[in-house]
Amino acid sequence: MNKRYLLGIFMILALTLLPVNSVYSQPSWHKNTATIETPDLVIRFFNKQPQYMFWVPKENGTAVYIVKFLEIIEFNDKDNDGAYSSSDIILARAQLLESSVNWNIVAKELVVNGVEEIRISMNATVRVMGVSPGMSGSIGYVNVAFINHIYNETVNVDGYEVEGNKELKIDIIISNWPWVSNDSKLAIGIIFAGHFRGKEASPSMHKHSVREHVREVKMSHEGAPYEGAFRYRDQVEIRENNSYRFGKVNDSDISHMNKAIMYLAYPHFNGVLIHDPSITVIKSEEGELLNFFYNNYLFVSIIAVALVGVIVLALKRR
């Protein structure tokens, strides 16, 4: 076999072993727009609040999914089922998206054991308003934090695998809640919404288990080329009195003003509560293939040109 022919084959093999998309594979943070960008996911903190708009790069004209953390409520669980329902009595409420709430955002770029992470911390002190009879008005403040993590490769966090460049892990931290009752529970209200081909609409929702102790709310819309997903564990960590314990998380859906609202209910606690949901996008296999070629067109073009060159060279030697 001709040496030049062998050299051509060697070049193709060498190119195929190069790290694909190595230049563009790291997550990046854009402070001015409060946006995280990766090759597989874009997340924007709308109004620099815990309102997550997320989409596949270059696809925000077709589908944008939205997850809004609306409020934290204290409620009396009348039927003692561990979940919030419209028949339960709300005792107090902290509105997370009011303009008066000042969210402090701090971005850090970290490298731990060779894994690159962008960590966006959002912290605020939020006024808690009593809404029960005889206890209206401000009753105190609660400390709320949303610590957002995205990694450049898949990592295992406390037994849960977070997909690299594709999944944003969120640590929700609640502390110093001014309780109205010693027997009540907390719940955080979450709105699911979307923009599809420029029009605001409520996505279709499907809730199911994806692995042990992990639930998923899958969001979709007719004609959207991919789905959005909100995942959360059915356990929450509670730290109090220099120790920690785990409590059960129960979910419920409440219809309100043509919007889909889910409440995640937490047990009563004294100290700090930590829950760690995540958001991601789910693409079809066809969409994944097209996205690969789109994001790596230079790499694919080099391979194609090299392959054509080798074929031409081989034909000339015949």
NORWOCOR-V36796 format. One record per pair of residues at least 6 apart in sequence whose ideal C-beta (glycine too) atoms are under 7 Angstrom apart, sorted by the first residue. I is the first residue (numbers start at 0). GAP is how many residues later the second one is. Records with the same first field share a line. If there is no record, write none. Layout:
I = GAP + GAP
This chain:
1 = 315
3 = 309
4 = 305 + 308 + 309 + 312
7 = 298 + 301 + 302 + 305
8 = 301
10 = 295
11 = 291 + 294 + 295 + 298
14 = 287 + 288 + 291
15 = 287
19 = 276 + 279
20 = 18 + 274 + 275
23 = 15 + 271
24 = 14 + 127 + 140
25 = 90 + 126
26 = 9 + 10 + 11 + 91 + 123 + 125 + 138
27 = 9
28 = 7 + 78 + 89 + 91
29 = 7
30 = 76
32 = 11
33 = 10 + 11 + 14 + 71
34 = 7 + 8 + 9
35 = 7 + 82 + 84 + 114
37 = 112 + 127
38 = 18 + 126 + 256
39 = 125 + 126
40 = 13 + 15 + 124 + 125 + 240
41 = 12 + 13 + 15
42 = 9 + 11 + 125
43 = 9
44 = 6 + 7
45 = 7
47 = 55 + 57
48 = 48 + 54
49 = 19 + 46 + 72 + 96
50 = 15 + 17 + 46
51 = 14 + 15 + 227
52 = 11 + 13
53 = 11 + 174 + 225 + 227
54 = 8 + 9 + 10
55 = 170 + 225 + 227
58 = 166
60 = 136
61 = 135 + 162 + 163
62 = 131 + 133 + 158 + 161 + 162 + 163
63 = 130 + 131
64 = 129 + 138 + 154 + 163
65 = 127 + 128
66 = 123 + 125 + 163 + 212
67 = 29 + 122 + 123 + 125
68 = 27 + 119 + 121
69 = 26 + 27 + 119 + 120 + 121
70 = 22 + 23 + 24 + 25 + 118
71 = 22 + 24 + 70 + 102 + 114 + 116
72 = 17 + 20 + 114 + 116
73 = 17 + 18 + 105 + 106 + 110 + 112
74 = 9 + 13 + 14 + 15 + 16 + 109 + 110 + 112
75 = 12 + 13 + 15 + 105 + 108
76 = 11 + 108
77 = 9 + 10 + 11
81 = 166 + 168 + 183
82 = 167 + 168 + 169 + 182
83 = 103 + 168 + 179 + 181
84 = 167
85 = 168
88 = 43
89 = 41
90 = 39 + 40 + 41 + 89 + 90 + 93
91 = 36 + 37 + 38 + 39 + 47 + 88
92 = 36 + 38
93 = 32 + 33 + 34 + 48
95 = 30 + 48
100 = 23 + 25
101 = 22
102 = 19 + 21
103 = 19 + 20
104 = 15 + 17
105 = 15
106 = 11 + 13
107 = 11
108 = 9
109 = 7 + 9
114 = 36 + 37 + 38 + 40
115 = 35 + 36
116 = 32 + 33 + 34
117 = 32
118 = 28 + 29 + 30
119 = 28
120 = 24 + 26
121 = 23 + 24
122 = 22
123 = 20
124 = 16 + 18
125 = 15 + 16 + 18
126 = 11 + 14
127 = 11 + 12 + 13 + 14 + 50
128 = 8 + 9 + 10
129 = 6 + 7 + 9 + 50
131 = 48
134 = 45
138 = 39 + 41
139 = 38
141 = 32 + 34 + 35 + 36
142 = 32 + 33
143 = 30
144 = 28
145 = 24 + 26
146 = 24 + 26
147 = 20 + 22
148 = 20
149 = 18
150 = 11 + 13
151 = 12 + 13
152 = 11
153 = 7 + 8 + 9 + 10
154 = 7 + 9
156 = 12
159 = 54
161 = 7 + 116
162 = 117
165 = 114 + 115
166 = 111 + 113
167 = 110 + 111
168 = 107 + 109
169 = 106 + 107 + 108
170 = 103 + 105
171 = 16 + 103
172 = 99 + 101
173 = 99
174 = 97
176 = 9
182 = 85
183 = 84
184 = 80 + 81 + 82 + 83
185 = 80
186 = 76 + 77 + 78 + 79
187 = 75 + 76
188 = 72 + 74
189 = 71 + 72 + 74
190 = 68 + 70
191 = 11 + 13 + 25 + 27 + 68 + 70
192 = 7 + 9 + 66
193 = 7 + 9 + 25 + 27
195 = 25 + 27 + 28
200 = 20
201 = 56 + 57 + 58
202 = 16 + 17 + 18 + 25
203 = 16 + 17
204 = 12 + 14 + 55
205 = 12
206 = 8 + 10
207 = 8
208 = 6
209 = 6 + 21
212 = 20 + 21 + 22
213 = 17 + 19
214 = 16 + 17 + 19 + 36
215 = 13 + 15
216 = 12 + 13 + 45
217 = 9 + 11
218 = 8 + 9 + 10
219 = 7
224 = 62
225 = 55 + 56 + 57 + 61
226 = 54 + 55
227 = 53
228 = 50 + 51 + 53
229 = 47 + 49
230 = 46 + 47
231 = 17 + 32 + 43 + 45
232 = 16 + 43
233 = 14 + 15
234 = 11 + 12 + 13 + 14
235 = 10 + 11 + 13 + 30 + 37 + 38 + 39
236 = 7 + 9 + 37
237 = 6 + 7 + 9 + 31 + 33 + 35
238 = 32 + 33
239 = 29 + 30 + 31
240 = 30
246 = 19 + 20
247 = 19
248 = 15 + 16 + 17 + 26
249 = 15
250 = 11 + 12 + 13
251 = 11
252 = 7 + 9
253 = 7 + 9
265 = 7
282 = 8
292 = 7
